[in-house]
């Protein structure tokens, strides 16, 4: 049995919400390191606190992390997220298969100054998830590793930023208490956005549709989806554009017009910022 000396996830959800609210207007993520490896007999490290963010997804084998004196067994489907400054150590068990892991290190950077904001930006925290191998995490971590192996470029940086934000969003959603209760007003707006991506409603118009104040609607929408209403709508439009480009003979200019963009340049700029790759790369092959 694992030690339960403290609730590792008690504040993680709130901290991740604060982190996600910074994207994409104020900050972005930059991938520092990512490996896809089978640990050997020398794997492990003494207690430390990193200056950047750290995640580890376990594909198999056995090992352990110690988080403030609490031991977390590393086994298939385990995911651990550690913020800068959080003290932790790692090791392995004798006569057990060595852990097969995808460890990731990344930083939080200001869009305006390019400065690394990771050290000291948040009060140190961590999160632990179990049995996530059947969810989106395995695919996302494998995609992130493939991205890290690409030749360094602006496209690689953008793609990694998008994938890491998706991982953080999945972690946040996994941390939320499971409940069968959903707010019908938010579901109604979500359904409208997904079925009508070309109708670029303003935030106030979406709030009015839900019969809520703009501020309360935004807070409720984020709590239920892990995304702001505006970002949710933008991603829905880009996903719709991607589908049309892959499954029809429509040109980029035509898709942009169909989705209500003033011109091809505006559409391409937002598509690349949101999806991590340019729209013309989806015509010949599926990216990511």
C-alpha positions in Angstrom: 0.0 0.0 0.0 1.1 3.5 -0.8 1.7 6.0 2.0 -1.0 8.7 2.2 0.6 11.2 4.5 -0.9 14.1 2.7 -3.3 14.8 -0.1 -1.1 15.4 -3.1 -4.0 16.5 -5.3 -5.7 18.8 -2.8 -4.4 22.1 -4.4 -3.2 20.7 -7.8 -6.5 21.3 -9.6 -6.6 25.0 -8.5 -3.0 25.6 -9.5 -3.4 24.0 -12.9 -6.5 26.1 -13.5 -4.4 29.2 -12.8 -1.7 27.9 -15.1 -4.1 27.2 -18.0 -5.7 30.6 -17.7 -2.4 32.1 -18.9 -2.7 30.5 -22.3 -2.5 31.6 -25.0 -2.6 35.3 -24.4 0.1 35.8 -21.7 2.3 32.7 -21.7 3.4 29.6 -23.5 5.2 26.4 -22.6 8.6 25.4 -23.9 9.8 21.8 -23.9 13.2 21.3 -22.3 13.6 17.6 -22.4 11.6 14.4 -23.2 12.8 10.8 -23.3 11.1 7.5 -24.0 13.3 5.1 -22.1 13.6 1.8 -20.2 15.4 2.5 -16.9 18.4 0.5 -15.9 19.9 -0.7 -12.6 21.4 2.8 -12.0 18.2 4.7 -12.4 17.1 7.0 -9.5 18.1 10.2 -7.9 18.4 11.9 -4.5 15.9 14.3 -3.2 15.8 17.5 -5.3 13.6 20.4 -6.4 13.8 21.3 -10.1 13.7 24.8 -11.5 11.3 23.7 -14.2 8.1 21.6 -14.5 8.4 17.8 -14.6 6.0 15.1 -15.7 6.5 11.4 -15.9 4.2 8.8 -17.6 4.8 5.2 -16.7 4.4 2.6 -19.6 5.4 -0.4 -17.5 7.8 -2.0 -15.0 8.1 -0.9 -11.4 9.8 1.9 -9.5 8.9 4.6 -7.1 8.9 8.4 -6.5 9.0 9.8 -3.0 7.0 13.1 -2.7 7.5 14.8 0.6 8.0 11.5 2.4 5.0 9.9 0.6 6.0 6.9 -1.6 4.2 6.6 -4.9 4.7 3.3 -6.8 5.5 3.7 -10.5 3.6 1.2 -12.5 1.8 1.1 -15.8 -0.7 3.9 -16.2 0.7 6.1 -13.5 1.3 9.8 -14.2 3.0 12.3 -11.9 3.2 16.0 -12.3 5.6 18.1 -10.3 5.9 21.9 -10.2 9.2 23.8 -9.8 10.6 23.6 -6.3 8.6 20.6 -5.2 11.0 18.2 -3.4 11.1 14.6 -4.7 13.4 11.6 -5.2 13.2 8.4 -7.2 14.4 4.8 -7.1 13.6 1.2 -8.1 12.7 -2.0 -6.3 15.0 -5.0 -6.2 14.3 -7.9 -8.5 11.5 -6.0 -10.3 11.2 -5.1 -13.9 12.8 -1.7 -14.4 10.3 1.1 -15.1 9.5 2.0 -18.7 8.9 5.8 -18.6 8.4 9.0 -20.6 9.8 11.8 -18.4 9.3 15.4 -19.5 10.8 18.7 -18.4 9.4 22.0 -19.5 9.2 25.7 -18.6 6.6 28.5 -18.5 7.6 31.5 -20.6 6.2 35.0 -21.0 4.9 35.9 -24.5 5.9 39.5 -24.1 9.4 39.2 -22.7 10.4 35.6 -23.4 11.5 35.2 -19.8 11.3 31.9 -18.0 8.7 32.3 -15.3 8.8 28.8 -13.9 11.0 29.3 -10.8 8.9 30.7 -8.0 5.8 31.4 -10.1 3.6 29.0 -8.2 3.7 27.6 -4.7 5.2 24.1 -5.2 2.7 21.3 -5.7 2.3 17.9 -7.4 -0.4 15.7 -8.7 -0.6 11.9 -9.0 -3.0 10.0 -11.3 -3.4 6.2 -11.6 -4.7 3.9 -14.3 -4.6 6.5 -17.1 -3.3 4.2 -19.8 -6.7 3.8 -21.3 -7.2 7.6 -21.6 -5.6 10.2 -23.9 -2.3 10.3 -22.0 -0.3 7.5 -23.7 -1.0 9.0 -27.2 -0.2 12.5 -26.0 3.1 11.6 -24.4 4.2 9.5 -27.4 3.4 12.5 -29.7 5.3 14.8 -27.4 8.4 12.5 -27.6 8.2 12.3 -31.4 7.9 16.1 -31.4 11.0 16.4 -29.2 12.9 14.2 -31.7 12.1 16.5 -34.6 14.7 18.9 -35.9 14.6 22.1 -33.8 12.4 24.7 -35.4 9.6 27.2 -34.7 7.1 24.5 -35.8 8.5 22.0 -33.3 8.3 24.6 -30.5 4.7 25.5 -31.4 3.6 21.8 -31.7 5.2 20.9 -28.3 3.5 23.9 -26.7 0.1 22.7 -27.9 0.6 19.1 -26.9 1.8 20.0 -23.4 -1.2 22.3 -22.9 -3.5 19.4 -24.0 -1.8 17.1 -21.4 -2.3 19.7 -18.6 -5.9 20.1 -19.6 -6.3 16.3 -19.4 -4.7 16.2 -16.0 -7.0 19.0 -14.8 -10.1 17.1 -16.0 -8.8 13.9 -14.4 -8.4 15.6 -11.1 -11.9 17.0 -11.0 -14.4 15.1 -8.9 -16.4 12.7 -11.0 -20.0 13.6 -11.1 -23.0 12.8 -13.2 -24.2 16.3 -12.8 -23.4 18.8 -15.6 -24.9 22.2 -16.0 -27.4 22.0 -18.9 -26.8 25.7 -19.8 -23.1 25.1 -20.4 -23.8 21.9 -22.4 -26.3 23.8 -24.5 -23.7 26.4 -25.4 -21.0 23.7 -26.0 -23.4 21.9 -28.3 -24.1 25.1 -30.2 -20.4 25.9 -30.7 -19.6 22.4 -31.9 -22.5 22.3 -34.4 -22.0 25.9 -35.6 -18.3 26.6 -35.7 -18.8 29.1 -38.4 -20.9 31.3 -36.2 -18.3 33.2 -34.2 -20.4 34.4 -31.3 -18.9 36.9 -28.8 -18.4 36.0 -25.2 -21.3 38.2 -24.2 -23.5 36.5 -26.8 -22.6 33.1 -25.5 -23.3 34.1 -22.0 -26.7 35.5 -23.0 -27.4 32.2 -24.7 -26.8 30.5 -21.3 -28.8 33.2 -19.5 -25.9 34.0 -17.3 -23.7 37.0 -16.6 -20.5 37.0 -18.6 -18.3 36.6 -15.6 -20.2 33.7 -14.0 -20.7 32.0 -17.4 -16.9 32.1 -18.1 -16.1 30.7 -14.6 -18.8 27.9 -15.0 -17.7 27.1 -18.5 -14.1 26.7 -17.5 -15.0 24.6 -14.5 -17.0 22.2 -16.7 -14.7 22.0 -19.7 -11.2 23.1 -18.6 -11.2 25.8 -21.3 -12.3 29.3 -21.7 -15.4 29.8 -23.9 -13.3 31.8 -26.5 -10.6 29.2 -26.7 -13.1 26.4 -26.9 -14.8 28.1 -29.8 -11.5 28.8 -31.6 -10.4 25.2 -31.3 -13.8 24.0 -32.5 -13.4 26.2 -35.7 -9.9 24.9 -36.3 -11.0 21.3 -35.8 -13.8 21.8 -38.3 -11.4 23.5 -40.7 -9.0 20.5 -40.4 -11.8 18.1 -41.2 -12.8 20.0 -44.3 -9.3 20.3 -45.6 -8.7 16.5 -45.1 -12.1 15.3 -46.4 -13.0 17.7 -49.2 -11.5 19.4 -52.2 -12.0 22.8 -50.7 -9.1 25.2 -50.8 -7.8 27.0 -47.7 -9.3 30.3 -48.9 -12.7 28.6 -49.2 -12.5 27.0 -45.8 -11.6 30.3 -44.3 -14.6 32.0 -45.9 -16.9 29.1 -44.8 -15.9 29.6 -41.2 -16.4 33.3 -41.2 -12.8 34.5 -41.3 -12.2 37.9 -43.1 -9.3 36.4 -45.2 -7.0 33.5 -45.6 -4.1 35.1 -43.7 -6.2 35.6 -40.5 -7.5 32.1 -40.7 -4.0 30.6 -41.3 -2.5 32.6 -38.4 -5.1 31.5 -35.9 -5.1 27.9 -37.2 -1.3 27.6 -36.7 -1.4 29.2 -33.3 -4.1 26.9 -32.1 -3.2 23.6 -33.7 0.6 23.9 -33.8 1.0 23.5 -37.5 -0.1 25.3 -40.7 -3.4 24.5 -42.4 -1.7 23.5 -45.7 0.0 20.6 -43.9 -3.3 18.9 -43.3 -4.2 18.7 -47.1 -1.6 16.1 -48.0 -1.4 14.2 -44.7 -2.8 14.2 -41.2 -0.5 16.0 -38.8 -0.3 15.0 -35.1 
